[in-house]
Amino acid sequence: MHYSAVGADPAAHIKAVTAAGLSYVVCSAGPGRLGRCARATCDRAFVDTSRNGRRVYCSVRCANNDAVARHRATGSATPHAAN
């Protein structure tokens, strides 16, 4: 299956393959599997490939960074006792 014309520039080929992949996901898995990262400072989109379809972050790194930010915002970090 060809998504772009023979001899097309690399950018056109990448756009065509990306559009085909996106249409495949929407048609086979449903649009609910497309998401935007829940971390406020991240603007990435992702395809949810998890079994239960409840992914909200684009990566583990964003999930961890958001969890640390929420933890620090609560002020629950206690100072360590000096020995």
PDB file of N, CA, C and O in Angstrom:
ATOM      1  N   MET A   1       0.846  -1.168   0.000  1.00  0.00           N
ATOM      2  CA  MET A   1       0.000   0.000   0.000  1.00  0.00           C
ATOM      3  C   MET A   1       0.897   1.238   0.000  1.00  0.00           C
ATOM      4  O   MET A   1       1.835   1.333   0.792  1.00  0.00           O
ATOM      5  N   HIS A   2       0.608   2.168  -0.875  1.00  0.00           N
ATOM      6  CA  HIS A   2       1.415   3.390  -0.985  1.00  0.00           C
ATOM      7  C   HIS A   2       0.587   4.577  -0.508  1.00  0.00           C
ATOM      8  O   HIS A   2      -0.580   4.725  -0.873  1.00  0.00           O
ATOM      9  N   TYR A   3       1.202   5.410   0.306  1.00  0.00           N
ATOM     10  CA  TYR A   3       0.501   6.571   0.848  1.00  0.00           C
ATOM     11  C   TYR A   3       0.921   7.876   0.187  1.00  0.00           C
ATOM     12  O   TYR A   3       0.239   8.889   0.341  1.00  0.00           O
ATOM     13  N   SER A   4       2.013   7.869  -0.534  1.00  0.00           N
ATOM     14  CA  SER A   4       2.454   9.083  -1.213  1.00  0.00           C
ATOM     15  C   SER A   4       3.002   8.708  -2.592  1.00  0.00           C
ATOM     16  O   SER A   4       3.298   7.546  -2.871  1.00  0.00           O
ATOM     17  N   ALA A   5       3.124   9.713  -3.430  1.00  0.00           N
ATOM     18  CA  ALA A   5       3.570   9.487  -4.797  1.00  0.00           C
ATOM     19  C   ALA A   5       5.048   9.100  -4.823  1.00  0.00           C
ATOM     20  O   ALA A   5       5.830   9.523  -3.971  1.00  0.00           O
ATOM     21  N   VAL A   6       5.409   8.302  -5.802  1.00  0.00           N
ATOM     22  CA  VAL A   6       6.809   7.936  -5.993  1.00  0.00           C
ATOM     23  C   VAL A   6       7.599   9.206  -6.270  1.00  0.00           C
ATOM     24  O   VAL A   6       7.212  10.007  -7.121  1.00  0.00           O
ATOM     25  N   GLY A   7       8.691   9.390  -5.566  1.00  0.00           N
ATOM     26  CA  GLY A   7       9.524  10.569  -5.750  1.00  0.00           C
ATOM     27  C   GLY A   7       9.098  11.767  -4.922  1.00  0.00           C
ATOM     28  O   GLY A   7       9.692  12.839  -5.040  1.00  0.00           O
ATOM     29  N   ALA A   8       8.081  11.607  -4.087  1.00  0.00           N
ATOM     30  CA  ALA A   8       7.643  12.720  -3.231  1.00  0.00           C
ATOM     31  C   ALA A   8       8.738  13.046  -2.223  1.00  0.00           C
ATOM     32  O   ALA A   8       9.522  12.183  -1.828  1.00  0.00           O
ATOM     33  N   ASP A   9       8.772  14.303  -1.822  1.00  0.00           N
ATOM     34  CA  ASP A   9       9.791  14.697  -0.842  1.00  0.00           C
ATOM     35  C   ASP A   9       9.496  14.037   0.501  1.00  0.00           C
ATOM     36  O   ASP A   9       8.357  13.642   0.753  1.00  0.00           O
ATOM     37  N   PRO A  10      10.504  13.909   1.371  1.00  0.00           N
ATOM     38  CA  PRO A  10      10.322  13.217   2.657  1.00  0.00           C
ATOM     39  C   PRO A  10       9.208  13.806   3.517  1.00  0.00           C
ATOM     40  O   PRO A  10       8.485  13.059   4.176  1.00  0.00           O
ATOM     41  N   ALA A  11       9.054  15.120   3.523  1.00  0.00           N
ATOM     42  CA  ALA A  11       8.010  15.744   4.341  1.00  0.00           C
ATOM     43  C   ALA A  11       6.619  15.303   3.880  1.00  0.00           C
ATOM     44  O   ALA A  11       5.755  15.017   4.709  1.00  0.00           O
ATOM     45  N   ALA A  12       6.401  15.247   2.576  1.00  0.00           N
ATOM     46  CA  ALA A  12       5.109  14.817   2.039  1.00  0.00           C
ATOM     47  C   ALA A  12       4.850  13.354   2.389  1.00  0.00           C
ATOM     48  O   ALA A  12       3.719  12.983   2.704  1.00  0.00           O
ATOM     49  N   HIS A  13       5.877  12.534   2.337  1.00  0.00           N
ATOM     50  CA  HIS A  13       5.726  11.121   2.673  1.00  0.00           C
ATOM     51  C   HIS A  13       5.378  10.955   4.158  1.00  0.00           C
ATOM     52  O   HIS A  13       4.495  10.174   4.509  1.00  0.00           O
ATOM     53  N   ILE A  14       6.064  11.680   5.009  1.00  0.00           N
ATOM     54  CA  ILE A  14       5.799  11.594   6.455  1.00  0.00           C
ATOM     55  C   ILE A  14       4.377  12.049   6.757  1.00  0.00           C
ATOM     56  O   ILE A  14       3.684  11.417   7.553  1.00  0.00           O
ATOM     57  N   LYS A  15       3.936  13.132   6.135  1.00  0.00           N
ATOM     58  CA  LYS A  15       2.566  13.612   6.339  1.00  0.00           C
ATOM     59  C   LYS A  15       1.550  12.568   5.897  1.00  0.00           C
ATOM     60  O   LYS A  15       0.559  12.336   6.590  1.00  0.00           O
ATOM     61  N   ALA A  16       1.783  11.940   4.759  1.00  0.00           N
ATOM     62  CA  ALA A  16       0.854  10.945   4.238  1.00  0.00           C
ATOM     63  C   ALA A  16       0.793   9.712   5.138  1.00  0.00           C
ATOM     64  O   ALA A  16      -0.293   9.201   5.412  1.00  0.00           O
ATOM     65  N   VAL A  17       1.933   9.237   5.592  1.00  0.00           N
ATOM     66  CA  VAL A  17       1.965   8.056   6.463  1.00  0.00           C
ATOM     67  C   VAL A  17       1.320   8.369   7.805  1.00  0.00           C
ATOM     68  O   VAL A  17       0.610   7.534   8.365  1.00  0.00           O
ATOM     69  N   THR A  18       1.565   9.567   8.324  1.00  0.00           N
ATOM     70  CA  THR A  18       0.959   9.979   9.594  1.00  0.00           C
ATOM     71  C   THR A  18      -0.561  10.057   9.465  1.00  0.00           C
ATOM     72  O   THR A  18      -1.280   9.590  10.348  1.00  0.00           O
ATOM     73  N   ALA A  19      -1.050  10.636   8.388  1.00  0.00           N
ATOM     74  CA  ALA A  19      -2.495  10.726   8.171  1.00  0.00           C
ATOM     75  C   ALA A  19      -3.111   9.336   8.048  1.00  0.00           C
ATOM     76  O   ALA A  19      -4.199   9.093   8.571  1.00  0.00           O
ATOM     77  N   ALA A  20      -2.437   8.438   7.371  1.00  0.00           N
ATOM     78  CA  ALA A  20      -2.945   7.074   7.227  1.00  0.00           C
ATOM     79  C   ALA A  20      -2.969   6.363   8.580  1.00  0.00           C
ATOM     80  O   ALA A  20      -3.930   5.663   8.900  1.00  0.00           O
ATOM     81  N   GLY A  21      -1.925   6.541   9.362  1.00  0.00           N
ATOM     82  CA  GLY A  21      -1.882   5.927  10.691  1.00  0.00           C
ATOM     83  C   GLY A  21      -2.965   6.466  11.604  1.00  0.00           C
ATOM     84  O   GLY A  21      -3.594   5.711  12.345  1.00  0.00           O
ATOM     85  N   LEU A  22      -3.182   7.773  11.552  1.00  0.00           N
ATOM     86  CA  LEU A  22      -4.219   8.398  12.362  1.00  0.00           C
ATOM     87  C   LEU A  22      -5.599   7.889  11.968  1.00  0.00           C
ATOM     88  O   LEU A  22      -6.424   7.593  12.832  1.00  0.00           O
ATOM     89  N   SER A  23      -5.851   7.787  10.672  1.00  0.00           N
ATOM     90  CA  SER A  23      -7.153   7.282  10.236  1.00  0.00           C
ATOM     91  C   SER A  23      -7.334   5.821  10.637  1.00  0.00           C
ATOM     92  O   SER A  23      -8.446   5.403  10.963  1.00  0.00           O
ATOM     93  N   TYR A  24      -6.261   5.045  10.618  1.00  0.00           N
ATOM     94  CA  TYR A  24      -6.342   3.650  11.052  1.00  0.00           C
ATOM     95  C   TYR A  24      -6.732   3.557  12.528  1.00  0.00           C
ATOM     96  O   TYR A  24      -7.592   2.758  12.900  1.00  0.00           O
ATOM     97  N   VAL A  25      -6.095   4.377  13.365  1.00  0.00           N
ATOM     98  CA  VAL A  25      -6.399   4.359  14.803  1.00  0.00           C
ATOM     99  C   VAL A  25      -7.848   4.755  15.042  1.00  0.00           C
ATOM    100  O   VAL A  25      -8.558   4.091  15.797  1.00  0.00           O
ATOM    101  N   VAL A  26      -8.287   5.825  14.407  1.00  0.00           N
ATOM    102  CA  VAL A  26      -9.657   6.302  14.609  1.00  0.00           C
ATOM    103  C   VAL A  26     -10.668   5.260  14.158  1.00  0.00           C
ATOM    104  O   VAL A  26     -11.677   5.046  14.831  1.00  0.00           O
ATOM    105  N   CYS A  27     -10.412   4.610  13.032  1.00  0.00           N
ATOM    106  CA  CYS A  27     -11.366   3.628  12.501  1.00  0.00           C
ATOM    107  C   CYS A  27     -11.327   2.302  13.244  1.00  0.00           C
ATOM    108  O   CYS A  27     -12.368   1.673  13.433  1.00  0.00           O
ATOM    109  N   SER A  28     -10.147   1.865  13.669  1.00  0.00           N
ATOM    110  CA  SER A  28     -10.067   0.541  14.288  1.00  0.00           C
ATOM    111  C   SER A  28     -10.204   0.587  15.807  1.00  0.00           C
ATOM    112  O   SER A  28     -10.842  -0.294  16.384  1.00  0.00           O
ATOM    113  N   ALA A  29      -9.635   1.569  16.461  1.00  0.00           N
ATOM    114  CA  ALA A  29      -9.665   1.613  17.923  1.00  0.00           C
ATOM    115  C   ALA A  29     -10.684   2.617  18.445  1.00  0.00           C
ATOM    116  O   ALA A  29     -11.124   2.503  19.589  1.00  0.00           O
ATOM    117  N   GLY A  30     -11.059   3.576  17.648  1.00  0.00           N
ATOM    118  CA  GLY A  30     -12.016   4.595  18.067  1.00  0.00           C
ATOM    119  C   GLY A  30     -11.312   5.873  18.474  1.00  0.00           C
ATOM    120  O   GLY A  30     -10.172   5.835  18.938  1.00  0.00           O
ATOM    121  N   PRO A  31     -11.978   7.003  18.304  1.00  0.00           N
ATOM    122  CA  PRO A  31     -11.357   8.288  18.616  1.00  0.00           C
ATOM    123  C   PRO A  31     -11.074   8.479  20.097  1.00  0.00           C
ATOM    124  O   PRO A  31     -10.286   9.350  20.465  1.00  0.00           O
ATOM    125  N   GLY A  32     -11.699   7.685  20.948  1.00  0.00           N
ATOM    126  CA  GLY A  32     -11.445   7.771  22.387  1.00  0.00           C
ATOM    127  C   GLY A  32     -10.031   7.371  22.764  1.00  0.00           C
ATOM    128  O   GLY A  32      -9.587   7.651  23.878  1.00  0.00           O
ATOM    129  N   ARG A  33      -9.326   6.729  21.869  1.00  0.00           N
ATOM    130  CA  ARG A  33      -7.944   6.315  22.116  1.00  0.00           C
ATOM    131  C   ARG A  33      -6.939   7.418  21.808  1.00  0.00           C
ATOM    132  O   ARG A  33      -5.743   7.245  22.039  1.00  0.00           O
ATOM    133  N   LEU A  34      -7.408   8.542  21.292  1.00  0.00           N
ATOM    134  CA  LEU A  34      -6.528   9.678  21.053  1.00  0.00           C
ATOM    135  C   LEU A  34      -6.648  10.618  22.237  1.00  0.00           C
ATOM    136  O   LEU A  34      -7.752  10.868  22.721  1.00  0.00           O
ATOM    137  N   GLY A  35      -5.532  11.137  22.706  1.00  0.00           N
ATOM    138  CA  GLY A  35      -5.589  12.012  23.864  1.00  0.00           C
ATOM    139  C   GLY A  35      -4.523  13.081  23.853  1.00  0.00           C
ATOM    140  O   GLY A  35      -3.597  13.061  23.042  1.00  0.00           O
ATOM    141  N   ARG A  36      -4.676  14.017  24.776  1.00  0.00           N
ATOM    142  CA  ARG A  36      -3.690  15.077  24.989  1.00  0.00           C
ATOM    143  C   ARG A  36      -3.178  14.907  26.405  1.00  0.00           C
ATOM    144  O   ARG A  36      -3.950  14.627  27.322  1.00  0.00           O
ATOM    145  N   CYS A  37      -1.888  15.075  26.583  1.00  0.00           N
ATOM    146  CA  CYS A  37      -1.260  14.873  27.882  1.00  0.00           C
ATOM    147  C   CYS A  37      -1.931  15.746  28.942  1.00  0.00           C
ATOM    148  O   CYS A  37      -2.208  16.920  28.695  1.00  0.00           O
ATOM    149  N   ALA A  38      -2.194  15.176  30.120  1.00  0.00           N
ATOM    150  CA  ALA A  38      -2.867  15.885  31.206  1.00  0.00           C
ATOM    151  C   ALA A  38      -1.937  16.821  31.968  1.00  0.00           C
ATOM    152  O   ALA A  38      -2.405  17.633  32.767  1.00  0.00           O
ATOM    153  N   ARG A  39      -0.643  16.726  31.739  1.00  0.00           N
ATOM    154  CA  ARG A  39       0.302  17.624  32.413  1.00  0.00           C
ATOM    155  C   ARG A  39       0.154  19.019  31.816  1.00  0.00           C
ATOM    156  O   ARG A  39       0.211  19.182  30.597  1.00  0.00           O
ATOM    157  N   ALA A  40      -0.035  20.020  32.662  1.00  0.00           N
ATOM    158  CA  ALA A  40      -0.343  21.378  32.208  1.00  0.00           C
ATOM    159  C   ALA A  40       0.739  21.959  31.304  1.00  0.00           C
ATOM    160  O   ALA A  40       0.427  22.731  30.397  1.00  0.00           O
ATOM    161  N   THR A  41       1.985  21.611  31.528  1.00  0.00           N
ATOM    162  CA  THR A  41       3.075  22.196  30.748  1.00  0.00           C
ATOM    163  C   THR A  41       3.446  21.372  29.522  1.00  0.00           C
ATOM    164  O   THR A  41       4.416  21.699  28.838  1.00  0.00           O
ATOM    165  N   CYS A  42       2.708  20.324  29.232  1.00  0.00           N
ATOM    166  CA  CYS A  42       2.993  19.470  28.078  1.00  0.00           C
ATOM    167  C   CYS A  42       1.891  19.642  27.037  1.00  0.00           C
ATOM    168  O   CYS A  42       0.707  19.678  27.374  1.00  0.00           O
ATOM    169  N   ASP A  43       2.282  19.748  25.793  1.00  0.00           N
ATOM    170  CA  ASP A  43       1.286  19.918  24.727  1.00  0.00           C
ATOM    171  C   ASP A  43       1.270  18.747  23.754  1.00  0.00           C
ATOM    172  O   ASP A  43       0.797  18.878  22.625  1.00  0.00           O
ATOM    173  N   ARG A  44       1.783  17.614  24.188  1.00  0.00           N
ATOM    174  CA  ARG A  44       1.859  16.453  23.300  1.00  0.00           C
ATOM    175  C   ARG A  44       0.536  15.698  23.223  1.00  0.00           C
ATOM    176  O   ARG A  44      -0.235  15.641  24.181  1.00  0.00           O
ATOM    177  N   ALA A  45       0.308  15.134  22.066  1.00  0.00           N
ATOM    178  CA  ALA A  45      -0.833  14.244  21.857  1.00  0.00           C
ATOM    179  C   ALA A  45      -0.300  12.821  21.828  1.00  0.00           C
ATOM    180  O   ALA A  45       0.884  12.601  21.571  1.00  0.00           O
ATOM    181  N   PHE A  46      -1.176  11.853  22.093  1.00  0.00           N
ATOM    182  CA  PHE A  46      -0.727  10.465  22.106  1.00  0.00           C
ATOM    183  C   PHE A  46      -1.873   9.546  21.710  1.00  0.00           C
ATOM    184  O   PHE A  46      -3.039   9.939  21.703  1.00  0.00           O
ATOM    185  N   VAL A  47      -1.510   8.323  21.383  1.00  0.00           N
ATOM    186  CA  VAL A  47      -2.479   7.264  21.131  1.00  0.00           C
ATOM    187  C   VAL A  47      -2.432   6.339  22.337  1.00  0.00           C
ATOM    188  O   VAL A  47      -1.377   5.809  22.684  1.00  0.00           O
ATOM    189  N   ASP A  48      -3.571   6.151  22.965  1.00  0.00           N
ATOM    190  CA  ASP A  48      -3.657   5.302  24.156  1.00  0.00           C
ATOM    191  C   ASP A  48      -3.627   3.842  23.742  1.00  0.00           C
ATOM    192  O   ASP A  48      -4.588   3.332  23.166  1.00  0.00           O
ATOM    193  N   THR A  49      -2.528   3.174  24.033  1.00  0.00           N
ATOM    194  CA  THR A  49      -2.392   1.763  23.692  1.00  0.00           C
ATOM    195  C   THR A  49      -2.549   0.865  24.914  1.00  0.00           C
ATOM    196  O   THR A  49      -2.279  -0.334  24.846  1.00  0.00           O
ATOM    197  N   SER A  50      -2.984   1.444  26.031  1.00  0.00           N
ATOM    198  CA  SER A  50      -3.157   0.641  27.241  1.00  0.00           C
ATOM    199  C   SER A  50      -4.346  -0.305  27.084  1.00  0.00           C
ATOM    200  O   SER A  50      -5.212  -0.088  26.237  1.00  0.00           O
ATOM    201  N   ARG A  51      -4.380  -1.342  27.896  1.00  0.00           N
ATOM    202  CA  ARG A  51      -5.475  -2.313  27.805  1.00  0.00           C
ATOM    203  C   ARG A  51      -6.813  -1.706  28.184  1.00  0.00           C
ATOM    204  O   ARG A  51      -7.823  -1.965  27.529  1.00  0.00           O
ATOM    205  N   ASN A  52      -6.827  -0.893  29.246  1.00  0.00           N
ATOM    206  CA  ASN A  52      -8.108  -0.375  29.719  1.00  0.00           C
ATOM    207  C   ASN A  52      -8.504   0.955  29.085  1.00  0.00           C
ATOM    208  O   ASN A  52      -9.622   1.422  29.302  1.00  0.00           O
ATOM    209  N   GLY A  53      -7.627   1.570  28.316  1.00  0.00           N
ATOM    210  CA  GLY A  53      -7.960   2.798  27.613  1.00  0.00           C
ATOM    211  C   GLY A  53      -8.109   4.016  28.496  1.00  0.00           C
ATOM    212  O   GLY A  53      -8.887   4.917  28.181  1.00  0.00           O
ATOM    213  N   ARG A  54      -7.366   4.060  29.614  1.00  0.00           N
ATOM    214  CA  ARG A  54      -7.500   5.174  30.549  1.00  0.00           C
ATOM    215  C   ARG A  54      -6.231   5.999  30.706  1.00  0.00           C
ATOM    216  O   ARG A  54      -6.059   6.699  31.704  1.00  0.00           O
ATOM    217  N   ARG A  55      -5.371   5.921  29.754  1.00  0.00           N
ATOM    218  CA  ARG A  55      -4.110   6.669  29.809  1.00  0.00           C
ATOM    219  C   ARG A  55      -4.395   8.170  29.719  1.00  0.00           C
ATOM    220  O   ARG A  55      -5.228   8.598  28.919  1.00  0.00           O
ATOM    221  N   VAL A  56      -3.699   8.976  30.545  1.00  0.00           N
ATOM    222  CA  VAL A  56      -3.917  10.417  30.517  1.00  0.00           C
ATOM    223  C   VAL A  56      -2.629  11.205  30.297  1.00  0.00           C
ATOM    224  O   VAL A  56      -2.683  12.414  30.069  1.00  0.00           O
ATOM    225  N   TYR A  57      -1.492  10.558  30.358  1.00  0.00           N
ATOM    226  CA  TYR A  57      -0.213  11.228  30.137  1.00  0.00           C
ATOM    227  C   TYR A  57       0.458  10.646  28.895  1.00  0.00           C
ATOM    228  O   TYR A  57       0.255   9.483  28.546  1.00  0.00           O
ATOM    229  N   CYS A  58       1.260  11.479  28.238  1.00  0.00           N
ATOM    230  CA  CYS A  58       1.931  11.023  27.027  1.00  0.00           C
ATOM    231  C   CYS A  58       3.074  10.071  27.337  1.00  0.00           C
ATOM    232  O   CYS A  58       3.449   9.261  26.490  1.00  0.00           O
ATOM    233  N   SER A  59       3.635  10.156  28.543  1.00  0.00           N
ATOM    234  CA  SER A  59       4.767   9.307  28.909  1.00  0.00           C
ATOM    235  C   SER A  59       4.813   9.118  30.418  1.00  0.00           C
ATOM    236  O   SER A  59       4.148   9.833  31.168  1.00  0.00           O
ATOM    237  N   VAL A  60       5.591   8.162  30.844  1.00  0.00           N
ATOM    238  CA  VAL A  60       5.803   7.930  32.277  1.00  0.00           C
ATOM    239  C   VAL A  60       6.484   9.142  32.895  1.00  0.00           C
ATOM    240  O   VAL A  60       6.207   9.498  34.041  1.00  0.00           O
ATOM    241  N   ARG A  61       7.360   9.763  32.153  1.00  0.00           N
ATOM    242  CA  ARG A  61       8.068  10.946  32.667  1.00  0.00           C
ATOM    243  C   ARG A  61       7.092  12.075  33.002  1.00  0.00           C
ATOM    244  O   ARG A  61       7.204  12.691  34.062  1.00  0.00           O
ATOM    245  N   CYS A  62       6.147  12.347  32.120  1.00  0.00           N
ATOM    246  CA  CYS A  62       5.153  13.382  32.401  1.00  0.00           C
ATOM    247  C   CYS A  62       4.289  12.999  33.601  1.00  0.00           C
ATOM    248  O   CYS A  62       3.972  13.850  34.432  1.00  0.00           O
ATOM    249  N   ALA A  63       3.910  11.738  33.696  1.00  0.00           N
ATOM    250  CA  ALA A  63       3.106  11.287  34.834  1.00  0.00           C
ATOM    251  C   ALA A  63       3.864  11.489  36.140  1.00  0.00           C
ATOM    252  O   ALA A  63       3.297  11.983  37.114  1.00  0.00           O
ATOM    253  N   ASN A  64       5.131  11.113  36.169  1.00  0.00           N
ATOM    254  CA  ASN A  64       5.938  11.273  37.375  1.00  0.00           C
ATOM    255  C   ASN A  64       6.144  12.742  37.723  1.00  0.00           C
ATOM    256  O   ASN A  64       6.019  13.127  38.885  1.00  0.00           O
ATOM    257  N   ASN A  65       6.455  13.559  36.732  1.00  0.00           N
ATOM    258  CA  ASN A  65       6.661  14.984  36.989  1.00  0.00           C
ATOM    259  C   ASN A  65       5.389  15.638  37.520  1.00  0.00           C
ATOM    260  O   ASN A  65       5.457  16.490  38.406  1.00  0.00           O
ATOM    261  N   ASP A  66       4.250  15.255  36.999  1.00  0.00           N
ATOM    262  CA  ASP A  66       2.989  15.812  37.477  1.00  0.00           C
ATOM    263  C   ASP A  66       2.697  15.347  38.899  1.00  0.00           C
ATOM    264  O   ASP A  66       2.204  16.128  39.713  1.00  0.00           O
ATOM    265  N   ALA A  67       2.991  14.094  39.208  1.00  0.00           N
ATOM    266  CA  ALA A  67       2.778  13.582  40.564  1.00  0.00           C
ATOM    267  C   ALA A  67       3.673  14.315  41.565  1.00  0.00           C
ATOM    268  O   ALA A  67       3.230  14.656  42.662  1.00  0.00           O
ATOM    269  N   VAL A  68       4.918  14.554  41.192  1.00  0.00           N
ATOM    270  CA  VAL A  68       5.838  15.287  42.074  1.00  0.00           C
ATOM    271  C   VAL A  68       5.333  16.710  42.276  1.00  0.00           C
ATOM    272  O   VAL A  68       5.353  17.215  43.399  1.00  0.00           O
ATOM    273  N   ALA A  69       4.884  17.360  41.214  1.00  0.00           N
ATOM    274  CA  ALA A  69       4.371  18.731  41.325  1.00  0.00           C
ATOM    275  C   ALA A  69       3.142  18.787  42.234  1.00  0.00           C
ATOM    276  O   ALA A  69       3.010  19.705  43.044  1.00  0.00           O
ATOM    277  N   ARG A  70       2.244  17.806  42.103  1.00  0.00           N
ATOM    278  CA  ARG A  70       1.059  17.773  42.982  1.00  0.00           C
ATOM    279  C   ARG A  70       1.466  17.552  44.424  1.00  0.00           C
ATOM    280  O   ARG A  70       0.907  18.167  45.331  1.00  0.00           O
ATOM    281  N   HIS A  71       2.438  16.677  44.642  1.00  0.00           N
ATOM    282  CA  HIS A  71       2.914  16.399  45.998  1.00  0.00           C
ATOM    283  C   HIS A  71       3.532  17.642  46.624  1.00  0.00           C
ATOM    284  O   HIS A  71       3.260  17.960  47.782  1.00  0.00           O
ATOM    285  N   ARG A  72       4.344  18.329  45.876  1.00  0.00           N
ATOM    286  CA  ARG A  72       4.985  19.544  46.387  1.00  0.00           C
ATOM    287  C   ARG A  72       3.968  20.649  46.631  1.00  0.00           C
ATOM    288  O   ARG A  72       4.134  21.451  47.550  1.00  0.00           O
ATOM    289  N   ALA A  73       2.929  20.698  45.828  1.00  0.00           N
ATOM    290  CA  ALA A  73       1.907  21.732  45.985  1.00  0.00           C
ATOM    291  C   ALA A  73       1.094  21.562  47.261  1.00  0.00           C
ATOM    292  O   ALA A  73       0.564  22.536  47.795  1.00  0.00           O
ATOM    293  N   THR A  74       0.994  20.335  47.749  1.00  0.00           N
ATOM    294  CA  THR A  74       0.229  20.096  48.977  1.00  0.00           C
ATOM    295  C   THR A  74       1.012  20.495  50.217  1.00  0.00           C
ATOM    296  O   THR A  74       0.438  20.626  51.298  1.00  0.00           O
ATOM    297  N   GLY A  75       2.298  20.687  50.074  1.00  0.00           N
ATOM    298  CA  GLY A  75       3.122  21.057  51.224  1.00  0.00           C
ATOM    299  C   GLY A  75       3.334  19.906  52.180  1.00  0.00           C
ATOM    300  O   GLY A  75       3.664  20.124  53.346  1.00  0.00           O
ATOM    301  N   SER A  76       3.153  18.692  51.714  1.00  0.00           N
ATOM    302  CA  SER A  76       3.281  17.532  52.588  1.00  0.00           C
ATOM    303  C   SER A  76       4.723  17.054  52.729  1.00  0.00           C
ATOM    304  O   SER A  76       4.984  16.074  53.427  1.00  0.00           O
ATOM    305  N   ALA A  77       5.649  17.728  52.081  1.00  0.00           N
ATOM    306  CA  ALA A  77       7.064  17.362  52.231  1.00  0.00           C
ATOM    307  C   ALA A  77       7.529  17.821  53.613  1.00  0.00           C
ATOM    308  O   ALA A  77       7.443  19.003  53.946  1.00  0.00           O
ATOM    309  N   THR A  78       8.015  16.888  54.398  1.00  0.00           N
ATOM    310  CA  THR A  78       8.477  17.226  55.744  1.00  0.00           C
ATOM    311  C   THR A  78       9.987  17.292  55.763  1.00  0.00           C
ATOM    312  O   THR A  78      10.647  16.480  55.115  1.00  0.00           O
ATOM    313  N   PRO A  79      10.549  18.243  56.495  1.00  0.00           N
ATOM    314  CA  PRO A  79      12.014  18.324  56.571  1.00  0.00           C
ATOM    315  C   PRO A  79      12.574  17.131  57.330  1.00  0.00           C
ATOM    316  O   PRO A  79      11.966  16.644  58.283  1.00  0.00           O
ATOM    317  N   HIS A  80      13.721  16.676  56.902  1.00  0.00           N
ATOM    318  CA  HIS A  80      14.377  15.542  57.553  1.00  0.00           C
ATOM    319  C   HIS A  80      15.060  16.011  58.827  1.00  0.00           C
ATOM    320  O   HIS A  80      15.603  17.115  58.879  1.00  0.00           O
ATOM    321  N   ALA A  81      15.031  15.178  59.843  1.00  0.00           N
ATOM    322  CA  ALA A  81      15.683  15.509  61.111  1.00  0.00           C
ATOM    323  C   ALA A  81      17.192  15.383  60.955  1.00  0.00           C
ATOM    324  O   ALA A  81      17.685  14.442  60.333  1.00  0.00           O
ATOM    325  N   ALA A  82      17.901  16.315  61.511  1.00  0.00           N
ATOM    326  CA  ALA A  82      19.368  16.272  61.455  1.00  0.00           C
ATOM    327  C   ALA A  82      19.878  15.290  62.488  1.00  0.00           C
ATOM    328  O   ALA A  82      19.342  15.211  63.594  1.00  0.00           O
ATOM    329  N   ASN A  83      20.904  14.546  62.136  1.00  0.00           N
ATOM    330  CA  ASN A  83      21.464  13.570  63.077  1.00  0.00           C
ATOM    331  C   ASN A  83      22.519  14.183  63.916  1.00  0.00           C
ATOM    332  O   ASN A  83      23.102  13.509  64.765  1.00  0.00           O
TER     333      ASN A  83
END
